Amino acid sequence: MRSSTPKVLHPVCGRPMILWPVAAARAAGARKVVVVDNPARAVAAVLPRGVELAIQHEPRGTGDAVRAAAQHIDPASPVIVLAGDVPLVTPGALELLARAHMQSGAAATMATMVLKDPSGYGRVVRAPDGSVERVVETKVASDATPEELAIREVNTGVLCFHGADLLGALGELTADNAQGELYLPDVLPIIRRAGRRVQAHVLDDPTMMLGVNDRVDLADVTAHAHRRLLEAHMRAGVTIVDPRSTQIDVGVIIGQDTVIEPGSILRGATSVGTGCVIGPSSTVIDSRIGDDTTVLHAYVNGARLASGVNVGPFAYLRPGTDLRDRSKIGTFVEVKNAVVGANTKVPHLSYVGDADVGDNSNLGAGTITVNYDGRRKHRTTIGSNVRGGSDTMFIAPVTVGNGAWTAAGSVITEDVPPGALGIARARQTNVEGYVDRKTAEKGEQ
């Protein structure tokens, strides 16, 4: 990956790569999920509660990795082994593999796929009766013969074992290969020599077993995962106008009859209600959006929008923004750590930060809540039914009572009582003949 980030922690549609197979296993009904990591324990911080961690102390191959988790293996239960860099595996595929394994009575069942170009994959060598004889690795040319390299059926890295058979075979593994590693597929001939059967279960969709070895692979599997996510949303009643230009993370929730316009990005723990319009060209991150809300050409991060809210175009909602029902945040408005009440409008060219604004108020163009005095931030309180004149600055801490007005161009430094008009500006003075005098003076020069 050429990265300081461990490969399995690179994100795929907003979720660390390792958590995709973990999620698939849990959704398929796994009673226990164990992740094998190296001594740095880099994945520990992202693992969900209830997932066990085993440590492989030296990088000695997949067989040794499973050995590291041996204490977690129940001899009486089936065990599925997944690769942490194969994020597209689905719960359905794991359920079918487990069912095929249980029905066959085999000691081991390998998930395989048939590829036009099997380069880089271990080849599946079958016995005359159709069972699996062995898997030939191809990391180094000397590991496989030309005949074996011509095989198109490959090992996906996903195997299902009877627990006792797996534990027994792990104890007999040897590093008899060019890499000097313990390969997990080498347990298969050991199991066969013990008189037990090894089956293959061919997957219909090879894409679900695509692995990641570099950033080209990462982009490829991300594209496949993303297409699945978008199709799931569309089949659930969401209109995505242009899937090619839309990005939606795996954890995002979207209600029916919502329209996602082109160029929009929905990330993180975002939820969008029913009947909304998001975009075009909107970004929504870790935000909650209620029903019938429109977010047009806006950037929304860590905000809560209730129902019937109208945002944009070109608005910026920062963390802590709380927009109540039917409020409006208009063009070139920035809101941060503020509550904007129901039916309240901040139409354009304003900054509302560290503020509480009541219901049914209107803040004119150029409104600024001046929340920072150079040392500390202070809060502005603006009541309900307030009419703020254009180009008003509220110097926090300050309170404007219910039903109060402010005159355009005012710098409000003191509280405005309910129902009052706050005026804080110099009186206008007109200097008669000023322009003619200046022109004459210039001519004399």
C-alpha positions, -999 to +999 in steps of 0.1 A: +000+000+000+030+023+005+013+038+035+019+044+072-016+031+077-020-007+080-036-021+049-067-034+066-074+000+082-077+018+048-114+029+044-138+013+020-169+036+017-162+051+051-156+018+069-121+004+077-114-025+054-111-051+082-146-043+094-163-054+062-156-091+066-162-087+104-197-072+096-204-099+070-196-126+095-217-112+123-246-106+098-243-142+087-249-153+123-214-161+135-215-170+173-179-158+177-157-135+156-119-134+161-095-110+143-058-119+141-034-089+143+003-084+148+018-073+181+012-036+173-026-043+177-034-015+152-069-029+146-079-031+182-092+004+183-117-001+155-131-035+165-167-036+176-176-048+211-177-086+213-151-092+186-121-111+200-084-102+191-057-128+187-020-119+181+003-135+155+037-126+169+057-131+137+045-128+101+048-165+092+018-168+069-019-175+070-016-209+086+004-195+115-022-167+118-050-192+123-028-211+148-026-178+168-064-180+171-065-217+180-076-212+216-108-195+202-117-225+180-145-248+192-136-284+181-173-292+178-183-263+156-178-252+121-152-224+116-150-200+087-117-183+080-118-150+061-091-127+049-090-092+063-082-076+029-112-091+011-139-066+020-166-075-006-176-109+009-213-109+017-233-124+046-253-144+020-222-159+006-210-170+040-244-185+048-243-205+016-208-217+023-217-228+058-248-246+046-229-264+018-202-275+043-227-288+068-248-306+042-217-323+026-203-336+058-168-326+046-140-318+070-133-287+050-151-267+023-133-241+003-150-211-014-136-209-049-141-188-080-133-193-117-114-163-132-104-155-168-071-142-154-062-161-123-028-145-119-017-140-083-042-165-069-036-199-054-048-226-079-073-253-068-062-288-078-090-312-078-090-350-073-106-373-099-137-375-077-142-337-078-130-331-043-102-307-035-068-323-035-047-293-027-041-256-033-010-244-051+003-210-041+018-188-069+036-160-051+069-174-064+072-190-098+088-221-084+058-229-062+037-241-091+042-261-123+030-248-157+001-272-156-010-259-123-006-223-134-030-230-162-058-238-138-085-211-137-103-221-105-087-203-076-087-202-039-106-172-025-090-175+009-124-182+025-126-217+040-150-235+062-137-263+085-150-287+111-132-273+142-115-305+153-102-313+119-088-278+115-070-279+149-055-313+141-042-302+107-027-270+120-004-290+142+011-307+112+018-277+090+053-272+077+069-242+059+080-263+029+078-236+002+099-208-013+085-182+011+092-203+042+056-196+054+029-217+068+001-216+043-034-223+055-045-241+024-017-267+031-040-281+058-062-295+031-039-323+019-032-331+056-070-335+061-072-357+030-044-379+042-064-384+074-092-399+053-115-368+055-131-351+025-124-316+013-151-300-008-151-269-031-180-244-032-179-222-063-191-187-059-212-172-087-199-136-082-161-134-083-162-098-074-170-105-038-137-121-033-115-094-049-086-087-026-066-056-019-028-055-024-023-018-035-043+014-039-054+004-074-071-027-059-085-004-031-101+018-057-115-012-075-132-028-045-144+006-033-162+011-066-179-023-063-188-018-027-202+017-035-223+004-063-239-022-040-247+005-015-263+028-040-283+000-055-296-009-021-307+027-014-324+029-048-342-004-044-354+009-010-371+040-026-343+066-028-337+084-061-300+088-069-300+109-101-264+102-111-248+072-092-215+079-110-211+113-094-226+104-060-207+091-029-225+075+000-208+058+030-218+024+043-234+037+075-256+064+059-294+060+063-318+076+037-356+076+038-380+069+010-387+094-017-356+114-010-337+126-040-299+127-041-288+151-068-255+148-088-222+156-071-234+150-036-214+132-008-230+117+023-205+104+048-201+090+083-231+086+107-255+106+085-292+100+084-316+117+060-354+115+064-381+110+038-390+134+010-357+153+011-336+168-017-299+167-011-278+186-037-267+191-063-231+193-051-238+190-013-216+174+013-232+160+044-210+145+072-222+130+105-254+149+104-291+142+110-316+156+085-354+154+091-382+149+066-389+172+037-357+191+040-337+206+011-299+210+012-288+228-019-251+233-028-242+232+009-215+218+032-231+202+064-209+187+091-220+176+125-254+193+123-290+185+131-317+196+107-353+191+117-382+187+092-390+212+064-357+230+067-343+248+037-305+252+034-284+269+007-272+275-018-236+279-006-243+275+031-218+261+056-232+243+087-205+235+112-207+211+142-233+219+168-257+235+144-293+227+153-319+239+129-355+236+140-386+229+119-391+250+088-361+272+095-341+286+066-304+291+062-297+309+029-270+319+005-234+323+019-245+318+055-223+301+081-237+286+113-217+270+141-227+257+175-260+275+173-297+268+176-320+284+150-356+282+160-387+270+141-397+292+111-367+314+117-348+327+086-312+337+081-314+344+044-280+355+033-244+367+039-244+360+077-225+343+104-244+328+134-220+312+159-224+303+195-260+316+195-295+307+204-322+322+181-359+317+189-388+310+167-403+331+139-373+355+138-356+370+107-320+381+107-312+405+078-283+403+053-249+407+069-258+397+104-228+387+125-228+373+160-194+384+173-186+355+197-149+359+204-133+386+224-097+375+218-096+353+249-130+335+253-160+328+233-194+341+244-230+333+235-256+354+219-293+350+227-319+362+203-355+357+212-386+348+191-402+371+166-371+393+164-364+414+133-327+420+129-318+448+105-293+442+077-256+445+087-263+441+124-235+429+146-243+414+180-213+417+203-216+387+227-225+382+254-257+400+246-295+392+247-322+404+224-357+400+238-387+386+222-403+408+195-374+432+195-360+449+164-326+462+155-319+490+130-298+483+100-261+489+104-262+486+142-235+473+165-254+459+194-233+458+226-260+459+252-291+439+258-322+449+238-355+446+259-385+427+245-404+447+219-377+474+217-358+488+188-321+487+192-302+514+173-264+516+176-249+537+148-235+571+143-258+598+129-254+606+092-238+639+083-240+653+048-213+678+038-228+701+012-206+709-018-178+685-008-173+670-042-171+703-060-145+716-036-124+685-039-126+687-077-116+723-077-087+716-053-074+689-076-076+712-106-055+739-088-028+713-082 
